[in-house]
Structures are given as structure tokens and as C-alpha cells.
Amino acid sequence: MWISSRLTGNPVTQQACQWASWVLATALFASGTAAAVTLPTPPPNAPNIVIVLLDDVGFGATSTFGGPVETPTLDALAQSGLRFNRFHTTAICSPTRAALLTGRDAHAANVGAVLNSASTLPGYQGVLRPETATIAEILREQGYSTGAFGKWHLTPAWESSPIGPFDRWPTSVGFDTFYGFLGGETDQYEPTLYRGTTAVRRPAGDSYHVTEDIVDQAIGWVDLVQSLSPGKPFFVYLAPGATHAPLQVPAPWIRRYEGHFSAGWNQMREAILERQKALGVVPADTALTPAPEALPAWDSLTPEQKQVAERLMETYAGFLEHTDAQVGRLTSALRQRGQLDNTLFIYIAGDNGSSAEGGIDGSINYMGALQGMPETLEQQLAALDRIGDETTYPQYPAGWGWALTSPFQWVKQVASHLGGTRVGAVVSWPRIMGERAGGLRSQFTHVNDVVPTILDALAIGAPETVRGVAQRPMDGSSFLASLSQDKAPEHHPTQLFEVNGNRAIYHEGWMASAFHQRLPWSVGVPRAPSPMEDDPWELYNLEEDFSQAHNLADSRPEKLTELQALFQKEAGRLGILPLRSAMDTMNSHPLPSLRGQRSEFSYGPEAVGIPETQGPPLFNRSWSLEATLTGPEPRGVIATMGGTVAGWSLYLDNQSRPVFRYRSFEQGEITLQGDDAVSGDVQLALNFAYDGGGYAKGGKFTLLVDGKAVDEAGIAATPPSFFSIDETFDVGVDTGSPAGTYPADSPIGYPLAGASLRRVNILTAPPR
């Protein structure tokens, strides 16, 4: 530093300064002052770690836990491992994933709500905190290779565009590699995929399915790790989008279940409980809890309604078995490579209970139904043979979701009751299981126990700092002892649950529960906030009442008061008081948005993969688009938003004629087209005149070429909020499922060719 500060001026002096600095650095290195460069050494006998997390699978869905759907891979792992029949999640997607990967309560990790309903309130922002590092970050520091494959759902929407920031993408929170999708769901045939932080197209081919693809990628990555660094332990986090809607799976898997569900959901729920008792996964005296009053009995449905409901459930069952088969390909690959015996394999059959978000009737296009735009029964019947293919976006009726959580109350979202939080889980580690394999464990276990258990298996403590950031203590605790001891002491005495105001507290065998009155099949329907203090509390002794069937609030008021006070204490510790439902605060406490309050937008051809919520706001208002391009034979996409079942695309067909397609779920679609080819310098424009008078009204579209109208048509209704939660706004190409009816021989995404695109400008009017 003395040399650098005192010798300044001419070039000779500067060269002398540089030479002296080099000599000094060389001397310091030679003396051993510089730190040696080494690779981290894994702990002795470090196992490989595999976590499989399925989506929207109720406790009573899989054959392993008495369900109607065959899951041979889960069955086989249960035979070589252990079943856990008191394993709990948070009751909804993003919070469960945050708790699973960090070992903390989801609120402590700042993901107390699903990302789609996050807000600025502490604990609910959907932004992972650096003081709650992921297990991937910890394992990488321990010498592991780390890979995430499939659904992520932990990146805020405003950070999900091509400009980042990428701080909450998988490769910034400990994963060496990521291949999958960022949102809560995706089209299974035409997904919105990323490799690392780069949007990629799915592999070409007519038989593509994203679950098969991500497993291929996971197996290939394991092979690569073992090729480059033989013996290096790896961590695979495999999170298929299945069985979250859309229920999409090849028809042969659906046909396996034809006629299996004709007795309906009431009878199926009873049959599941009988199988559960026979398998021993529930106590023999377990009571079946009653249906919510708002759910119709199966016998009240018409024959036509039953026909649609059966087909939707057959599709779900085929989807779940297909997913389990893909997990089986991963286990087979590990076995063939000699890796399975020393792999701690944690297979969690659901990030929450079964979903009721398909509504009372189910749907062939549930994103529309969620927004109050359901299809008719006649439309469902007409689409019966297509359900599960690329033209539908289905979800089954709420009755099936309730049945698949047998024997518990409620479903996904309802964190107050076990139907929302309890799922089947299997843990296998052949090298250490021995004669204990095939057993059952009934200690209360939570998804936030997984990280402490992995650290315990490696005989390392939770780190005090990660990447220089002091770490918050773990909320979960290790269940490793239960792998070797049937009667291991309960490791997790207390756990708070809360999602959308539905809340509960578990403590030493007792649970106090408060349902916040929003029915889980009305998630997309606005309502006035209701006061938390109006929610009645219930009390259950889970040591004697496995299914949470007998409310003891009236007979044990002192115990209920004790647990209510404990809930307040835990909520205060987590910093989430005063408690408010995320569904009530997402609009009153909105998060940042890339579009802000703008009404004018201008994009170049590099604008690809922009989340709908960060693109131009086009709902409940008039809007216009102008695009300027030049070229002799232009063809391909100009701009698009949404996908096959809802969305729009402005493109040029293979004869260079302009085409505009708009689809509003099952409410209608229009196609505008110019008769003449365009070439040279040309301006394409689209105007939408909204009818007004409230949400989801119709309007008239006009297609123009160089200022001249070439076609126009009206549409009766438009979406009130979104086309999808996974598709994007793109310029020059169509990512995800195709929003346009492109030529049959066109490449995936139908990218613009034969012309250069200057700008796409969009102007939006205020909503009316």
C-alpha cells in the first residue's frame, strides 16, 4: 500500500510500482500467507440424499397408505424403509417447500403464504431470508453436488423475469444445477422450463411429458457427477408438478382406471379407511370424519355429472401412478449404479392434502373456473375423451379431494385440520435399515424436521453462519432416532400451523384448531375479510383420536385456553402478529411489480419469458398493440400472452398473413386474419375496445395492417384476472403451450423468421 500511495506520476514509476507489487505478492504466496485452494471434503461415509416431493396428494391417495391409486415405487421403498403415518406439511405449496428446504417454520423463512398470495407483511413476503439457508447451501459446503429438478415455486414473481435478480432462483440458494419450472404449476406437455436461469424449450417429440423429462435430467446429472468426481455424494431434490392441476397424462395411464370410481367419493372414502386399517397405517379404532356440509353427496349427482366426475378422477389416478413410475426410474437408475444402498431417500407423497380447487363440479379448464368462468356440463361432456390431453387443463371435483384425505377433515389450504396438513411419507436408507425395514413410525413429524435429520445423519451440527450470514436456529428437529428405534421418543413437541387464516397448534399430543371460514374450493372468489376473533376453536386429543374426529372444546375448556395461549406465543415468536389472512392482505399490502403503474410498454425481440403479472395489464380494460417489422417473407410469432386454454397470439402464418387468436377459457375464442401477405416495412396493430361495466366483460378486437382494418370480431367475455399462473408474455416466440394455431410443421414456439422485429408497443387504458 505504501508503494501504491507514494509512487505516482510517470509511466516508469507506475511500471516500477506494478513490478514491486508483483514481487511482494509472489513473496507472500511463497511464504504460505495466501490461503490454499482446496475442495470441501464430505463427512465420512456420507450418504447420497434424495428428496422426492409430490404435489397435492392426500394421505389416503396412494396404495402405500390405503388409497385407490397404485404406487409401486412408494410401496417398494416402504418395504426397504419405513412408513411415517404422522408426517405433516404446512397445507400449501410454497410454505411447505420453504420449510422442507430450510428446516425452519415457513413464516420464519418469510414464506408463510403461497407465492400467488404473498404480501409485504413480515413472514408472508415469499422472499427466502438469508438467515434461513437451504439444505442445498449447507450440503454444498460439505462437499456435495446439489441438483434441483421440477417445481420450484420459491422465486417472487418480480424476480422471475429474464432480468432477475436471480437471488431466489435455485442456483443462487445452494443448487449447482436446476432444470424445471418456477411457478406453482405448468402445462405437462408444453411446460415453461428453465435450465439454471435461462429459459429453454422442452425437447422435441410428440410423446413428451415434463415428469419424464425432469427424471431423465436428474439421472443424467447423477451420471455426470459420478463421471467427473467418482464417489462424490450428491443431493437430488426432485419435485414433479404432479399431481397438481392440470391433470395431464397420456391416455393409456387413464384407461387403467376406467370404471374404478363409479361408486363415488362417499363410498371411496369408506373403502380407503378399511384398507388403511388392514394395512395398519391407522389405528383399528380410527373414526371416519364427516363431509363438510357444502359438499354434495355422490348420490345427489345426475348421471351426466357422475360421468364427468369419474373421468376426471380416472385422470388424476393415472397421473399419480405415472408420476410414481417416473420416481421408480430414478430408484432403478440409482440401484443399477450401486448408489441406492447408501442413499437416504425421503419420498413425501404430497406438499399438502388433496386439492379442492377444481370446485364442486370439477373442470376441464380449471383456471377459468377459479375466476368465476366455469364451463357448462354440456361442454364437459363434449370434451370427455379429451380430458387429460394437451387441449384440456383439468382438475377433479372437490368431492374427490375430500375423499383422498380419508379419514381426516378438510383438504389442501386448511392448515387447521389434518386433511390439509397430514400426508404419507416413506424414508429409506438400505445401508442402515436392516431388519427394521418395512416398519411403521408414528412419532409426530413435520416437514421442517427433514433438514435437521439430514444434518444428524451426517453427524454435523446446524451451521452458525452460511456465506457470512448468521443463521436462525432450526425450528424442526431430527427424527433420525426413529429410523433405528420403533419407540423412539417424540422429537417434535410443538408446531404452529397457519395458511390463509386457517390455523392450529400442536403440542404434546393435543391440537387446537380454528377454521377461518373460507371454503377451499372458493379460492378465486373475492369476499370481505372476516375477523379472526369470530373463528370458533376446536380441541382434539390426537393420542386417542387419530383422525381428529372428536372435538373436546366444550369438555376441556382449560386445555383449549392453554393451547390458544401457546399459539399466540408461537405466532409472536415468528413475528406474524396481528394475524391476518394472506387472502385478505395480498391486495391491501401489495408486493413490487416490474410494470408498476405504467400504461405504456415497449418491447424489443429479446423480451421473452416475462411472467403475466409483470407484463402489460390487459384485463378489464381497453388496450392496443403496434408492432413494426421488416422482411421479405415474415412468418412466426410477433407477441403472445398465455397459452392453449386461455391467451392470445399475434403471428404471421406460413403465407405471411397476419393472424390473431384469442381464447377466453371455455367462454369463447376468436380468430382474426388478413387476406393478403405482408412484406417489406410493415406495421401490424391490434385494438381491443372493452365493453366496460365491470370485470370480465367482452369487447371488440380489430386487426390492422399499416393503419387499415383487415378483420374484426367481438368476444362475449374476457378473464377478470389472468390467463394462467405459469405462462408468460413473449415477443418473437411462444414459450410454454401454444396460444396460437400455428402451422402443423412449424418449430416449437413458432419463432419469428424471415423478418426483423423492431418494437412491440402496448398501450393500456384504465380499468372500467
N, C-alpha and C positions, 0 to 999 in steps of 0.2 A: 504493500500500500504506500510506503514511503517513496518507493521508486515511481509509482504511478502518479503521486501527487506533486512531487518536487521536480521531476524531469519533464518539462513540457516545452513545446516550441517547434524546432525544425524537424524535418523527416529523419535526419540522422539520429537525433536524440530519441525520437519515437521508436526507431528500429532498435536502438540500444535498450530501450525500456522493455520492448517485447521480448528481446533475447534474454534479458536479465530475468524477466518473469518466467520464461520457459525453463531457464536453468534452475530457478528456485522451485518450480513445480516438480521438475524431474528429481531434484534432491529430496523433496518431501516424500514423493512416491517411493524412491529408493529406500528411504529410512523407515518405511512402513506406516507413515502417518495417514495416507489415504486408505479408506476402507476397502477391504477385499470384496470382489464381486462374487457372490455365491447364490445358488438356488436354495429355496427353503427345503428342509428335509422333513418328510412326513413322519408322524409318530410310528413307533414300531408296530408291525402287523396292522397298519391302518386299513380298515375295510373300505371298499368302494361304497358309496352312498347312492341309492336311487330312491327318489320320492315320486310317486305317481299320484296325482290329484285329479280325480274325475270331477264332473260338474253336474249339479242338480240331480243327484242320485239319492233317493230317500233310504232310510235304514232298511226298509222292507222290500227293496227292489231286486237285489242280487240273490242268486241261488245260494250263495255262501251264507247269507243271513235270512234264509227262508223265503226269498222272493220268487216271482214268476219268471225272471229272466235268467237264462243260463250264462254263468260267468265262470267258465272252466279255469281260466288263468287265476282268478281270485281264489277259487276252490283249491287249486294245486298249491298256491303259496300258503294258504291256510293249513294245508296238510304238512308242509315243510316248516311252518311257522306258527303263529298264534293269532287267534281272532280276538279283537277287543270289542266288547258289546256295550261299553260306556265311554265311547270316544266322541268328543264334541267339537263342533266348529262354531263360528260366530253367527251363522244363519244367513250369510250372504257373501257374494263372490270376493270383492276386493278386500274387505276386512279379514276374511279367512286367510287369504294369500299373504297379507301383511303379517298376521300373527304366526302363520306357518313358517315363513322365511326369516323372521326376526326373533322369535321366542318371546315376544312381548305381547301384551294386550294390544288389540288393533287400535284402540284410541291412543295408547301410549306411542304407537308408531305413527300416529296422525292420520290413520285411515279407518276412522270409525264408521264411515258410510261408504257404500258403493260409489265408485268414482262418478257415476252419472248423476248422483245427488249430493256431491260434495259441496262444501260452503267455506266461508272464511273463518268459521268458528274453530277454535283450537280443538284438536282431536278429530276433526272432520274434514280436513283440507285435502285429503288424498295426496299428500306430498310426504313421502317417506323421510323421516328425520335421520340425520347423520349419526345421532347418538343411539340409534337403534339399528345397527349394522346387520346386514343379512348374513345368513349362514354361508352363503357363497363367498362373501368377503373374508370371513373367518377361515374357511377351509382353504381358500387360495393362499392365505398367509401360512397355512400349514403344509403347503406343497401339493395341494390337489389341483387337478384340472377341473374346471366347472363349466357346465353347459345347461342352458335352459331351452326347452323345446315346447312350443304350443302357445297357450293363452298366457298373457302377462297380466293385464288389467291393473297395473300399478303405476302407469305414467299419466300425469294430468293431461287433459285434452290440449291445453295451450302449449305443452311441450312435445306434442306428438306429431308435429309437422316436420317437413324437411329441414327447417332452420333450427330445430331444437329449442332450447338447450337440451342436451341428452343426459342430464344428471340423474334422472329417474328411469332411464332405459336399462334393461338388464345388464348390458355390458358396462354400465357405469356404477353398478351396485354389486359387483363381485363375479359376474359371469364372464368367462373368457369368450363364450360364443352364445349367440341367440338366433334361433330360427323359429318364427311363429308370428302371432298377431298381437296387437297391443290392446285391443278393446275387449269388451265383455263377451262378444260373440262374433262369428264371422260365417259367411257362406261356406259350406263344407266342400263345395265343388269349385268355387271361384273365390278363394279367400284373399283378404288383404294381408299380404305377407311381407315380412322384413327379415333380412339377414344382417345381424348387427344393428346398425341404424339406417340401413339402406333399404328402400322399398324394392322388392323383387317380384317377378312374375312366377306363378306356380309352374312346375314342369309341364311340358306339353303332353297331350294324350287324352283320349276320350274316357278312360277309366279312372281318372284322378279322384282321390278323396284326401282331404287335408290330414286326417288322423293317420292314414297310412304314410303320408309324406313325412310328417314330423317324426314318426318312429324310424323310417328309413334314415332320416338325418341324424337321429340320436345314435343309431347303430353305427353309421358311418363315422360319426365323430369319435365314438369309443375306439373304433379300429384305428383311427388316425392317432389318437393319444397313445395307444399301446404300440403303434408302429414307431413313433418318434421318441417315446420315452417308456420303454417296456417296464412294467411293474409300478408305474406311477398311479396312485389311486385317483379315481375320478368321482365327481358328483354330477349325477344326471337329475335334473328337475323336469319331469315330463307332465305337462298339464294340457291334455286334449280339451278342445272346446266341447266335446261330448260329455254329458248328454244335454247340455244347454241347447235351447232352441237356436237356430232352426233344426228340426228333426229331419235330417237329410242322410240317407244311406241307400246303397244300391238295393234294388228290388228283391234280389234273392234273399237278403237278410230279413226283409219284411215278411216274405212268404213263409218263413219258418214259423211264424206266429199266427198265421191265419186261423181264425176261429177259436183262439186260445182265451179270448176275453169276452165271450158272448154272455157270460153270467153277470158281468157288470162289476162296478167298483165296490159296492157294498159286500158282495159275496167274496170278491178277491181279497178284500181286507181281512175277512174272517179266515180265509184259507191261508193267507200269509202267516197269521198268528199261530195257526195249528202247526204249520211247518216249522216255525221258529221254536215252538215248544218241543217238537220232535227232535230238532237238531240240538236243543239245549242252549240256544243263543239268547233265550229269555227264560226266566223262571217259570215253573209249571203253573203258578198261580197268577200269572200276569193277566190283567184285565184289559179288554179292548175298550178304548175310549170312544165316545160317541162322535158323530159327524157334526160339524158346525151347522147351525140352523139354516144358513143361507145356501148350503149345498143341496142340490136336488138329489133325491134317491134315484137309483138306476131305473127302477120300475116306473118312474114318472115320465121317462123319456118316450118319445114316439119311435116307431121302428126306424124311421129315417135318421133321427138323431143318434140312435144307437149304432147304426151302420157307420156313420161318420166317426163317432167316438171310438168304436172298435178299431177302425183303420188307423186312426191317429195313435192309439195305444200300441198296435202292432208295429207301427213305425218306430215308436220310442223303444220298444223291446229289441227290435232288430238293430237299432242304433247302439244300444248299450252292449249287446252281445258282440257286435262288430268292434266296438272300442276295446272291450276286454280281449278280443282276439289279437288286436294290434299290440297290446301290452304283452300278450303271450309271445309275440315275435321278438320283443325285446328280451324277455327272460330266456327264450331259447337261444338267442344270439349270445347272451352272457354265459349260458351253460356250455355252448359249443366252444367258447373261447377260454373256458376254465376260470371264469370270473365270478360265477354265481355263488359258489360256496362262501367266499369272503366278501359278499355284498350284503350290507344292511339295507334291506328292501322294504320300504314303507309304502303300502298301497292303501290310499284313503278313497273310499268309494263315495265321494261327494264333498263339495266345498260347503254344502248346506243340505237341507232336506229337499225333497222333490218340489218342483216349481208348480205354482197355480196360476202363473202369469198368462196362460193361454185363455183365461176367462172361464166362465161357466160352460160355454158351448165349445171351447176349443177353436182352433182357427187354422186355415190353410195359409194365412199370411198375417201372423200374429202382431207384427209391428203396426199394422193398421188398426187391428182390434184394440191394442193398447192405447191408442189415441182416440178411441171412440168411433172408429171407422170399420166395424166388423163386416164380414161378407154375409150373404144370406145362406140359408140352409140349401137352397137350390144351387148356389154356386159351389158350395162344399160337395154336394152330391155329384155335380158335373166334373169336379176335379178329383174324385175318389181314387182313380187309378194313377193319378199323377202325384199323390201325396208322398213326399219323401224324395222327389226328384228335383232337378235344378230349377223348375218353374214354380215351385211352391216354397213357402217359408213357414213350416207348420209348428204348432205346439198343441199338445193334447188338452182336453178339458180339465178343469181344476179337480174334478172328482177323482181322476186317476192319480193326480199329485197327492191328494189326501190319502188314497188307498196305499200308495207306495211308502208312506211313512208309518204304516202299521207297526206297532199298536199305539202310536203316540198321537197327541193332539197337534193339529195345525201342520204347517208346511214351511217352505223357504220364506224368508223375511221375518218370520215370527220368532224372534230371539227369546221371547218369554217362555216358550214351550219346547219340549223335546223334539217335536216333529220338525221344527226349524233347525235345531242345533245338533241332534244326535245322528251320526252316520256309522256305517260299518267300516272297520279298518282292520288290516292284516299287516303284521310285521314278521318278516322272515330274515333269518341270518343263519343259514345252514351250518356254518363252521362252529357256532356255539350253541345251537338249539338242542341237538342230540335227541334224547328221549322225551324232551319237553315238547317237541314238535306236534302239532295237531291240537294243542290245548286251547283253552278259553281264558281270557283275562277280563275281570270285571271291576278293576280299580277305575275310579273316575279319572278320565284323561281328557286333556284339551289339546287342540291343535298347536297351542303355544308351548306345549311340552316337547315338541319334536326337536327343536334346536338344542335345548339342554340335554336331551337324550343322546344326540349325536356327539356332543362335546364330551359327555360322560363315556360314551363308547370309545372315544379316542384318548380318554384319560387326560383331558386338558380342561382347564377352567375357562369360564367366560372371560374374554379379554377385557382389560380395563380401558384400553383405548384401541381404536381401529382407524388407521390412516390419520393419526394425530388427534382424533376426536374422542373425548371421554365418553364412555358408554353408560347408558342407563341400565340398571340391573334387569335381569331376566324376570318376566312375570311367570313364565312356565317353570316346571321342574322336571327332572329326569324320571322317566319310567323304566330305566334300564334294569332296575332290580326285578321288575315284574317279568322280564324275559327269562329269568332263571328261577324265580320263585312264584309259585302259584298264589301263595298267600302273602305276597309282599305287602308291606303297609301302604295305605293310600298316600300317594305322593303329592296330591293336589287338593288341599283342603278347602280353598275358597276361589270362586271365579264369578266375575260380573259378566253379564250378557246384556247387550243393548244394540238394537238396529231399528231405526225409524221410530223410536219411542217405545217399541216393544222391549221389555226389559225383565231381567231376573237376576237373582243372586243365588249361587250355590254355596253351601257351607256345611261341611262335615255331614253329608248325607241328607240335608234338608235343602229345599228350593222354594223361594218365594218368587212369584211371577205376576207381571202386570201386562196385559194385552192393551195396546194403545188404540184399538177400535178401527184401524184402517184395514179393511179386508185385503188379503194378499193377492186377490185376483182383480183388484181395482187400482193397481199401482199407477196407471196412467191417467186416472180420473181426478181432476182437481177437487179439493174440498177445503173448507175453512178449518184452520188449526183448532184442535180441541185441547183444553187444559190437561196437563199431566196429572194434576191432582184429582181429576174426575175418574181416572182409571182404577177400577177395583183390583185389589191384590188377592192372590190365591196362595195357598201354602201346601206343600207336599213333602212327605217323608219318603224319599226315594230309596231308602234302605228296605222299606217294607212295601213300596208301591213303585214297581219298576217302570210302569208306563205313564206315571203322572196322572192317575185316574181319579184319585180321591182327595178332594180339596178339604183341608183341615183348618182353613182360616177361621171358621166360627168356633171350633172346639179348642184351638190352640192360639188364641189371640196374642198371648205373651211371646210365643215363639215367632209369630209373624212380625210383631213390633221389633223384636231383636234383629231379625233379618233385614227389615226395612232400614233400620239404623245402620247396619253393616253395608247395605247398598249405598247409602248416602256417603259413608266414609270412603268406600272404594271409588265412587264416582268423583269425590273430591280429590282423592289421591291421583286420579287420572286427569284431573283438570277439566272435567266436562260439565260442571255445574254452572248455571242452572241448566237442567236437562231440557232439550228441545228436540223434536223430531227433525231428522235431516230432510224429510219430505216437505216440512213446513218452512225450512230455513234456506233451502238451495236458491230460492228466488229473492228472499229478503236479504241474504248475505252472499251475493254472487261472487264467483271467482273471476280472475282475469280472463280476458279473451283477446286473441290476436286481432279480431275485427273491431273491437271497441264499439264506439258509437258511429262509425263511418257509414256512409250511404253510397260512396263511390269506391269502386275497386278496379284495379288494373293489374293484369297478369301477363307475364311472358310465357313462353313454351316450357320453361323449367318448373312451373307451378304444378306439381304432381303430388298426390298423396296428402292433401290438406283435409283434416277432419271436417265433417259437415259443420260442427259447432264453431269452427274457426274460419269458415268460408263466408261468402256473402249471405246475409239473411234473406231468404226468398219466400217465407211463409206469411200468409195473411196480409199480403200487400201486392201492389203492382211492382213490376221490375222490367228491366230491359237489358239486352246484351248486344254488343257490337264486336265483331272480330274482323281484323284486316289481315289478308294473306295474299301471297303472290306465288304463281307456279303454273306450268302448262297443263298438268293433269292432276289436280289435287284430289286426294281421297283420304279418308280416315277421320278421326275424331277431332273436333275443334274444342269443345268443352263439354263436361258432363258432371253430374252430381247424382249420388245414389246408385242403385243397381237394378237388377232384373225385375224384382217385385214392386219396386217403387223408386222413381227417379226420372231423370231426363238426360238426353244426349242430343247435342247438335253436331252433325257429322256430314261428310260427303260420301256418297255411295261409290261403288266401283266404276260408275259412269260420270263421276264428278258432279253429281246433282246434290244440292243441299237437302238434308233431311233433318227433321226434329221429331223426336219421340218423347212423350211424357206419359208416365204411368202413375196413378194415384191408388196404389194397392188394388183392391178389387172394386174400387168405386168407379173406375173407368180409365181409359187411356186414349190418346190421340196421336196421330202421325201426320205431320205436315211435310210437303215435299215440293221442290221446284221442278218444273218440267225440263228445264234446259241445263246443260252442263255449264260450269263456270271455269274460267281460266284467266291467267294474267293477274293483274291487280284487281282484287275484288273485295268488297265489304259485305259480310253477312250480318244480319241483325235479327233479333227476336224481341218482340214486345209482348208483355203479358199485362192485360188490363183486368185487375181484380174486381170482382163484383162488389166486395165490401159487405158491411153489415155484421161483422163478427169473424170468429175463427172458422177455418176450413171451408170457406165458400169457394165457388167456382170462378170462372173468368174466361177471357178470350185470348188465345195466342195468335200472333201474326208473324209469319216468316217473311223476311225482306232480303232482296239481293240488290246491292247498290241503290238503296233507298226505295225500291219498288216492291210492293207487296206481291208475293207469289203464291201464298196459301194462308188460310186462317181457319181456326176451329175453336169451339168452346169446350170446356170441361166442367162437369157439374160440381165437383168437389176437389179440394186440394188438401194436403196434410196440414194439420194445425201446428206441428212441432218439428217433425223430422221425417226423412225417408228411411233412415236406418241409424244404428248406433255404431256401425263398423265400416260402411262405405265412405268414400271420400269425394272431394271436389278435385277434378283433374283438368288440365289443359293439354291437348295434343295426344292424349291416350286415355283409355278407360281402364283403370285398375279395379280389382275386385270383380264382382259379377257384372256382366254387360248391361248397361242401361239402354243401349240402342239395339236395333235389329240389324246387325251388321252382316255383310255378305258371308255366305257359308264358308268360303275358302279363305277368309281374312285371318291374319295372325291374331294371337291372343292380345286383347286390348285395342285392336284396330288402330295402331299409331298413325298419325298424320304422315303422309308420304306424297311426293310429287309437288310439294309446295313448302314455302316457309311461312310461318305464322309470326306476325309482328306483335300484336297485342290482343288480348281479350279484355274488354271494358264492360263492367256491370254497374248499373245504376239502380238503386232500390228506393222505393218510396216509403213513407211511414206506414205502419200497420193501420188497418181501418176495418 
